[in-house]
Amino acid sequence: MFLDILQQLDGLDEERFQRLTAALQCHRNRDGYDDQGRLKVTLFDAKSYDIDSSNRHNNSRPIHDVETSLNRDTVRAAEGSKVVCIFVNDTCTAPVVKALASLGVELIALRCAGFNHVDLQACQAHNMSVVRVPAYSPYAVA
């Protein structure tokens, strides 16, 4: 679909079109990406409301919902993903981080402000980025 749009653009010569399509193709069929070049994400400790929200707002993006928490026994569920999204009950110790890195995971996204359950030194040692919620809305917390 996007390639069709590109072809219809005025002023886009063949050379530029070829460069753009090559850049788009670079993510196709790579580990951690689906066949459309979209990043794969594994959502651990997914509750029904997380799954509903994810399905409603992610435009069919490749998100793998795992209802159990991340730990040494469940880490293999992240296979094929570049990103894991975790919550407060997930365990992200050094052995888990090492296992995630061996699966090709590059980013841990926290659905919480706290990060005391993530071994940041292990993440740094494995060149894994960590992002979190910087703060909660004082109006949203009871």
NUVEX-895314 format. One line per 5 residues: number of its first residue (from 1); their letters; for each residue y, x negated, z of N, C-alpha, C, O. Coordinates in steps of 0.05 Angstrom, whole numbers, plus 32768, in hexadecimal, padded with zeros to 4 digits. Last residue first. Layout:
BEGIN
NUM = A = Y:X:Z:Y:X:Z:Y:X:Z:Y:X:Z ~ ... .
This chain:
BEGIN
142 = AVAYP = 808E:8070:835A:8091:8083:8370:8094:8075:838A:8097:8083:839F ~ 80B0:8056:8324:809E:8050:833A:80A3:8063:8351:80BA:8066:835A ~ 80D7:8062:8301:80BC:8069:82F9:80A8:8064:830F:8092:806E:830E ~ 8107:804F:8313:8105:806C:8311:80E8:8075:830A:80E1:808C:830E ~ 8104:801A:830F:8104:8025:832B:8102:8043:832A:80FB:8050:833E .
137 = SYAPV = 80D6:7FFF:82E1:80EE:8010:82E5:80EE:801C:8301:80D9:8026:830A ~ 80BF:7FBD:82ED:80BA:7FD9:82EA:80D4:7FE9:82ED:80E6:7FDF:82FB ~ 80C0:7F81:82C6:80C7:7F91:82DD:80C1:7FAE:82D8:80BE:7FB6:82C0 ~ 80A5:7F68:829C:80B7:7F58:82AD:80BF:7F67:82C6:80C4:7F5A:82DB ~ 8062:7F67:828D:8078:7F79:8291:808C:7F6C:82A4:8084:7F64:82BA .
132 = RVVSM = 8050:7F2A:826A:804D:7F3F:827E:8065:7F52:827D:8078:7F4D:826F ~ 8028:7EFA:8247:8040:7F0A:8249:803B:7F20:825D:8024:7F28:8262 ~ 8010:7EBB:8239:800E:7ED1:824B:8029:7EE0:824B:803E:7ED3:824F ~ 7FEB:7E92:820A:8004:7E9E:8214:7FFE:7EB6:8226:7FEA:7EC3:8223 ~ 7FC4:7E59:820E:7FC4:7E76:820D:7FDE:7E81:8219:7FE5:7E79:822F .
127 = NHAQC = 7FB2:7E24:8210:7FC7:7E2D:81FD:7FC8:7E4B:81F9:7FCC:7E54:81E3 ~ 7F92:7E17:8239:7F84:7E21:8221:7F99:7E2B:820C:7F91:7E3A:81FA ~ 7FB5:7E08:8261:7FA2:7DF4:8257:7F94:7DFD:823D:7F8C:7DEC:822E ~ 7FCE:7E3A:8269:7FDD:7E24:825D:7FCA:7E0F:8252:7FCF:7E04:823D ~ 7FA3:7E55:8282:7FAF:7E5F:8269:7FBE:7E49:825A:7FBC:7E46:8242 .
122 = AQLDV = 7F9D:7E36:82AF:7F87:7E37:829C:7F92:7E41:8281:7F8A:7E37:826C ~ 7FCE:7E43:82C8:7FC8:7E27:82C1:7FB2:7E26:82AC:7FB3:7E16:8299 ~ 7FC9:7E7A:82D1:7FDC:7E70:82BE:7FD8:7E53:82B5:7FDD:7E4C:829E ~ 7F9B:7EA5:82DC:7F9D:7E88:82E1:7FAF:7E7C:82CB:7FA6:7E76:82B5 ~ 7FAE:7EE3:82F5:7FAA:7ED3:82DC:7FAE:7EB6:82E3:7FC2:7EAE:82EF .
117 = HNFGA = 7FBC:7F00:8320:7FA0:7F01:8319:7F9A:7EF1:82FF:7F84:7EF3:82F4 ~ 7FF3:7EFF:8323:7FE4:7EEE:8336:7FC6:7EEE:8330:7FB8:7EDD:833B ~ 8018:7F1B:8308:8006:7F0A:82F8:7FF5:7EF8:8309:7FEB:7EE4:8300 ~ 803A:7F5B:8305:802D:7F45:8313:801A:7F35:8302:800E:7F40:82EF ~ 8046:7F82:82E1:805A:7F6E:82E6:804D:7F55:82F4:8055:7F3F:82EF .
112 = CRLAI = 8019:7F97:82AC:8023:7F98:82C8:8037:7F81:82CB:8038:7F6F:82BB ~ 7FF9:7F8E:8282:8005:7FA9:8284:800F:7FAC:82A1:800E:7FC2:82AC ~ 7FFC:7F50:8261:7FF8:7F5F:827A:8006:7F79:8279:801D:7F7B:8270 ~ 7FDA:7F2F:8230:7FF1:7F41:8234:7FEA:7F52:824D:7FD6:7F60:824E ~ 7FC9:7EF1:821A:7FC2:7F05:822F:7FDB:7F15:8235:7FF0:7F0A:823D .
107 = LEVGL = 7FB7:7ED3:81DE:7FCC:7EE0:81EE:7FC0:7EF3:8202:7FAE:7F03:81FB ~ 7F8D:7EC0:81C2:7FA4:7EAF:81C4:7FBA:7EBA:81D6:7FCC:7EAC:81DE ~ 7F47:7EBC:81BA:7F5D:7ECB:81C6:7F75:7EB7:81CA:7F71:7EA1:81D4 ~ 7F19:7EA2:81AA:7F30:7EA2:8198:7F48:7EB2:81A2:7F5B:7EB6:8193 ~ 7EF0:7E9A:81CD:7EEE:7EB1:81BB:7F05:7EB3:81A7:7F04:7EC3:8194 .
102 = SALAK = 7F04:7E72:81EC:7EED:7E6B:81DA:7EE8:7E82:81C6:7EDC:7E7E:81B1 ~ 7F2A:7E8E:8209:7F33:7E7A:81F5:7F1C:7E73:81E2:7F21:7E70:81CA ~ 7F08:7EAC:822A:7F1A:7EB9:8217:7F22:7EA6:8201:7F22:7EAD:81E9 ~ 7EF1:7E82:8247:7EE0:7E93:8236:7EF1:7EA1:8221:7EE9:7EA3:820A ~ 7F1F:7E70:8262:7F10:7E5E:8251:7EFE:7E6D:823D:7EFD:7E67:8226 .
97 = VVPAT = 7F2A:7E9E:8280:7F3D:7E94:826C:7F2F:7E81:8258:7F34:7E83:8240 ~ 7EFD:7E9F:82A1:7F02:7EB5:828E:7F15:7EAC:8278:7F11:7EB3:8261 ~ 7F03:7E6F:82BE:7EEB:7E73:82AD:7EEF:7E8A:8299:7EE5:7E88:8282 ~ 7F36:7E7B:82D8:7F33:7E65:82C5:7F1A:7E68:82B3:7F1C:7E64:829B ~ 7F3E:7EC3:82D9:7F3B:7EA9:82E5:7F37:7E94:82CF:7F35:7E9A:82B8 .
92 = CTDNV = 7F4E:7EFB:82D7:7F54:7EE8:82C2:7F55:7ECB:82CE:7F69:7EBE:82CD ~ 7F3A:7F3B:82E0:7F37:7F20:82EB:7F3A:7F0C:82D5:7F2B:7F0C:82C2 ~ 7F5D:7F79:82E8:7F4E:7F65:82D8:7F4F:7F4A:82E5:7F62:7F43:82F2 ~ 7F7D:7F9A:8303:7F62:7F97:830D:7F51:7F84:82FD:7F3A:7F7F:8304 ~ 7FAE:7F9B:82E7:7FAD:7F8F:8301:7F91:7F8A:830C:7F8C:7F78:831B .
87 = FICVV = 7F9C:7F90:82A1:7FAB:7F9D:82B6:7FA5:7F90:82D1:7F98:7F7B:82D2 ~ 7FA4:7F76:825D:7F96:7F7A:8277:7FA9:7F87:828B:7FC1:7F89:8287 ~ 7F93:7F6A:821D:7FA7:7F77:822D:7F99:7F7F:8247:7F86:7F8E:8246 ~ 7F8A:7F33:81F2:7F7F:7F45:8206:7F96:7F50:8217:7FA9:7F42:821D ~ 7F8A:7F1F:81AE:7F9A:7F27:81C6:7F88:7F38:81D8:7F78:7F48:81CF .
82 = KSGEA = 7F67:7F16:8187:7F7A:7F00:818C:7F8A:7F06:81A6:7F95:7EF3:81B2 ~ 7F22:7F27:8184:7F3E:7F2E:8189:7F4E:7F14:818E:7F44:7F00:8197 ~ 7EED:7F18:8181:7EFA:7F22:8169:7F17:7F29:816C:7F24:7F30:8159 ~ 7EDC:7F2A:81C3:7ED4:7F1B:81AB:7EE0:7F28:8192:7EDF:7F41:818E ~ 7EE3:7F45:81F1:7EFB:7F3C:81E3:7EF5:7F2D:81C9:7F07:7F25:81BB .
77 = ARVTD = 7EB3:7F4A:8209:7EBE:7F62:81FB:7ED7:7F5B:81EB:7EDF:7F6B:81D9 ~ 7EA9:7F1D:8226:7EA0:7F1E:820A:7EA9:7F36:81FB:7EA8:7F36:81E2 ~ 7EBA:7F29:825A:7ECC:7F1B:8249:7EC3:7F1C:822C:7ED4:7F1B:821A ~ 7E9B:7F40:8281:7EA4:7F51:826C:7EB5:7F43:8256:7EBD:7F4F:8243 ~ 7E8E:7F1A:82A8:7E78:7F29:829B:7E81:7F3A:8283:7E70:7F41:8273 .
72 = RNLST = 7EBF:7F06:82BA:7EAB:7EF3:82AD:7E96:7F03:829D:7E8C:7EF9:8289 ~ 7EEC:7F3B:82A7:7EE1:7F28:82BA:7ECD:7F17:82AB:7ECA:7F19:8293 ~ 7F13:7F74:829E:7F0D:7F5A:8295:7F02:7F49:82AC:7F0F:7F48:82C1 ~ 7EF6:7FB5:82AD:7F09:7FA0:82B1:7F00:7F86:82A5:7EE8:7F81:82A1 ~ 7EE3:7FE7:827C:7EDE:7FD6:8293:7EF4:7FC1:8295:7F02:7FBB:8282 .
67 = EVDHI = 7EF2:7FFF:824C:7EF7:800E:8265:7EF2:7FFD:827E:7EFC:8004:8293 ~ 7F13:7FE7:8217:7EFC:7FE1:8228:7F02:7FED:8243:7F16:7FE6:8250 ~ 7F27:7FF2:81D5:7F2A:7FFB:81F1:7F10:7FF5:8200:7EFA:7FFD:81F7 ~ 7F44:7FCE:81A5:7F29:7FD3:81B0:7F2C:7FD9:81CE:7F34:7FC8:81DD ~ 7F6E:7FDB:8171:7F6D:7FD7:818E:7F51:7FE0:8198:7F49:7FF7:8193 .
62 = PRSNN = 7F89:7FD5:8138:7F6E:7FCE:8142:7F6F:7FC7:8160:7F70:7FAF:8167 ~ 7FB2:800F:812D:7FAF:7FF2:8130:7F94:7FEC:813D:7F8A:7FFD:814C ~ 7FC1:8044:8125:7FA6:803B:811D:7FA3:801C:811D:7F92:8011:810E ~ 7FF4:8047:813F:7FF1:804A:8122:7FD7:803D:8118:7FD6:802F:8104 ~ 7FFE:8047:8175:7FF8:802D:8168:7FF1:8030:814B:7FE7:801C:813F .
57 = HRNSS = 8004:8076:8192:801B:8066:818C:8016:804D:817C:8029:803E:8175 ~ 7FD3:8090:819C:7FEA:80A0:8193:8001:808E:8188:800F:8096:8175 ~ 7FB1:8069:81B0:7FAA:8077:8197:7FC2:8086:818B:7FC5:8087:8173 ~ 7FCC:805C:81DF:7FC7:8048:81CA:7FC1:8055:81AF:7FCC:804D:819B ~ 7FCA:808C:81FB:7FE4:8081:81F3:7FE0:806D:81DD:7FF0:806D:81C9 .
52 = DIDYS = 7F92:8090:8202:7FA1:80A5:81F4:7FBC:809B:81EA:7FC3:80A0:81D3 ~ 7F88:8061:821F:7F7B:8065:8205:7F8A:807A:81F5:7F8F:8077:81DD ~ 7FA5:806B:824D:7FAB:8053:823D:7FA0:8057:8220:7FAE:8051:820D ~ 7F8B:8099:8260:7FA7:809B:8258:7FB0:8083:8247:7FC1:8085:8236 ~ 7F59:8084:826C:7F5B:8099:8257:7F78:809B:824E:7F7D:809F:8236 .
47 = KADFL = 7F5F:803C:8273:7F5C:8057:827E:7F60:806B:8268:7F6A:8064:8252 ~ 7F45:7FFE:826B:7F52:8014:825D:7F4B:802F:826A:7F34:8036:826C ~ 7F38:7FCA:8278:7F3E:7FDD:828E:7F4D:7FF5:8283:7F60:7FFF:828F ~ 7F53:7FAA:823D:7F41:7FAC:8253:7F4B:7FC0:8268:7F62:7FC6:826A ~ 7F5A:7FAC:81FB:7F68:7FB8:8212:7F53:7FBC:8228:7F42:7FCE:8227 .
42 = TVKLR = 7F60:7F7D:81CA:7F4D:7F8A:81DC:7F5C:7F92:81F5:7F69:7F82:8202 ~ 7F79:7F7C:8187:7F7F:7F7C:81A4:7F68:7F89:81B3:7F5E:7F9E:81AB ~ 7F85:7F5B:814A:7F73:7F6B:815A:7F79:7F66:8178:7F7F:7F50:8180 ~ 7FB9:7F60:8119:7FAF:7F53:8131:7F9C:7F66:8141:7FA3:7F7D:8145 ~ 7FAB:7F6F:80D5:7FB8:7F76:80EE:7FA9:7F69:8106:7F91:7F67:8106 .
37 = GQDDY = 7F95:7F68:80A3:7FA5:7F52:80AE:7FB3:7F59:80C8:7FC5:7F4A:80D0 ~ 7F71:7F8C:8095:7F8C:7F91:808A:7F9F:7F7C:8095:7FB7:7F7E:8091 ~ 7F43:7F80:80B0:7F43:7F7B:8093:7F5E:7F81:8086:7F62:7F7A:806E ~ 7F5E:7F62:80ED:7F4D:7F75:80DE:7F50:7F70:80C0:7F5E:7F5E:80B8 ~ 7F59:7F24:8110:7F68:7F37:80FF:7F55:7F4A:80F1:7F3F:7F42:80EB .
32 = GDRNR = 7F37:7F02:8129:7F4D:7F0D:8139:7F5E:7F20:812A:7F72:7F2B:8135 ~ 7F2A:7ED9:80F3:7F22:7EE1:810D:7F3A:7EEB:811C:7F4F:7EDF:811C ~ 7F40:7EF4:80B4:7F40:7EDE:80C8:7F36:7EE9:80E2:7F3A:7F01:80E8 ~ 7F46:7F1C:808F:7F2C:7F11:8093:7F2B:7EF8:80A5:7F18:7EE9:80A4 ~ 7F8A:7F0D:8084:7F73:7F1E:807E:7F59:7F0E:8083:7F57:7EF7:807C .
27 = HCQLA = 7FB4:7EEA:8089:7FA8:7EF5:80A2:7F90:7F06:809D:7F81:7F0D:80B0 ~ 7FC1:7EDD:8055:7FB9:7EC7:8066:7FAC:7ED2:8080:7F9C:7EC4:808C ~ 7FD6:7F06:8037:7FB9:7F03:8037:7FB0:7EEE:804B:7F98:7EEE:8052 ~ 800D:7EFF:803C:8000:7F17:8048:7FE2:7F13:804A:7FD6:7F1C:805E ~ 8013:7ED1:801E:801A:7ED0:803B:800D:7EE8:8049:8004:7EE6:805F .
22 = ATLRQ = 8005:7EE4:7FEC:7FF5:7ECF:7FF8:7FFA:7ECE:8016:7FE8:7ECA:8026 ~ 802E:7F09:7FE3:8013:7F13:7FE6:8001:7EFE:7FF2:7FEF:7F05:8002 ~ 805A:7EE4:7FE0:8058:7EF9:7FF5:803C:7F03:7FF9:8033:7F06:800F ~ 804B:7EC6:7FB3:804F:7EB9:7FCD:804D:7ECD:7FE3:8040:7EC8:7FF8 ~ 804A:7EEE:7F8B:8032:7EDF:7F91:8034:7ED1:7FAC:8020:7ED1:7FBB .
17 = FREED = 8080:7EFE:7F8B:806C:7F11:7F92:8052:7F03:7F9A:8045:7F0B:7FAD ~ 8098:7ECE:7F7A:809D:7ED8:7F95:8088:7EEC:7F9E:807F:7EEC:7FB4 ~ 8083:7ECE:7F45:807E:7EB8:7F57:8083:7EC0:7F74:8072:7EBA:7F86 ~ 8097:7EFE:7F2E:807A:7EFA:7F32:8074:7EE4:7F46:8061:7EE6:7F56 ~ 80D2:7F17:7F51:80C3:7F0B:7F3A:80A6:7F05:7F42:809E:7F07:7F59 .
12 = LGDLQ = 80F4:7F4B:7F63:80DD:7F3B:7F6E:80CD:7F30:7F57:80BE:7F3E:7F4A ~ 811A:7F6D:7F4F:8122:7F51:7F54:810C:7F40:7F60:8110:7F29:7F67 ~ 8104:7FA8:7F6F:8114:7F9B:7F5A:811B:7F7F:7F62:8120:7F79:7F79 ~ 80C3:7FB8:7F83:80DD:7FAE:7F8A:80EB:7FA1:7F72:80DF:7F92:7F63 ~ 808F:7FC6:7F78:80A4:7FD8:7F6E:80C0:7FCE:7F74:80D4:7FDA:7F6B .
7 = QLIDL = 806F:7FA2:7F92:806F:7FA1:7F75:8086:7FB2:7F69:808F:7FAD:7F53 ~ 8075:7FB3:7FC7:8080:7F99:7FBE:8083:7F98:7FA0:8097:7F8F:7F95 ~ 8057:7FE2:7FC6:8074:7FE3:7FCB:8081:7FCA:7FC1:8097:7FCA:7FB5 ~ 8024:7FCD:7FBE:8030:7FDF:7FAA:804E:7FE1:7FAD:805C:7FE1:7F99 ~ 801E:7FB1:7FEE:8020:7FA2:7FD5:802B:7FB3:7FBE:803A:7FA9:7FAD .
2 = FM = 801A:7FDB:8012:8031:7FC9:8013:8035:7FB9:7FF9:804B:7FB5:7FF0 ~ 7FE8:7FEF:8000:8000:8000:8000:8019:7FEE:8000:802C:7FF3:7FF0 .
